[in-house]
Amino acid sequence: MPSWLTVRRADTPLILAMPHGGIELPDGLADAFRSPWLAQRDADWHIQAIYAGLVDATVIATSVSRSIIDVNRDPSGASLYPGQATTDLCPTTTFDGEPLYRNEASVPDDAGIADRRATWFDPYHAALAGEIARLRALHATVVVYDCHSIRSRIPRLFDGELPVFNIGTNGGATCNPALREGVIRACAASDQSYVGDGRFRGGWTTRNYGRPDDGVHAIQMELAIRGYLTEPETPSSHNWPPPFDAAVAAPMRVTLSTILTACLEFAR
């Protein structure tokens, strides 16, 4: 297993995928960026901490920054949200549209992108596909729950303030309606805002692996960071990322525990 890839196995029918929690900038690539802070800023901060210990599930996570390669994008380079602002398989800008690279010569070319795919994208998805196959041999139904988080306000990507819980199933195509509704009920029982298939409808992981007719149900959860961290109005290198505070995160963890229990109950 590569050092940057974490696979913690459980035999329950639930997988927690964490494709954007990493901040590592590998040697030989780090110097190409304008700054480490910009190249790390859009990570899903403390995503493993917010889910830690909530449920017995298989966890798959990468420690490499999404600025190197985004393992939740279509590997062909096709946009998941045509006509809307987004970032690429190998991003060249931050979420706010700022250039990531020092100059045009530093931006990865086709060969560089292919190398990054072979080094990070392909092993991550080989591990995820392998765990799905392992658990499908044990269970008739498996749920892939893709764990994400994002700043609450990013005008380039969405208007206003994002709901705290953003459930993505590509319009219901990636999972059984009963699973989607169970997760929505758990969110509705909290005192925090939520939406189903709003601005974030699920990335490549959810859309690629969600095959309800084959017993694999996928759902993405995009958390607005203010739901579990003390989020500053304007992130800067002096205040970002916010530290993880268990007391601040506690109410969200209660809701997430209910959500994950609903996923397991559906699968069983």
Secondary structure, DSSP 8 states (H G I E B T S, - for coil): --TTEEEE--SSSEEEEETT---B--TTTGGGBS-HHHHHTTS-TTHHHHHTTSS--EEEEE-B-TTT--TTS-TT---SSTTS----SS-SB-TTS-B-BSSGGGS--HHHHHHHIIIIIHHHHHHHHHHHHHHHTT-S-EEEEEEEEE-S--TTTSSS---SEEEESTTTTSS-HHHHHHHHHHHHTSSS-EEESSS----HHHHHH-BGGGTEEEEEEEEEGGGTS---SS--TTT-S----HHHHHHHHHHHHHHHHHHHHHH-
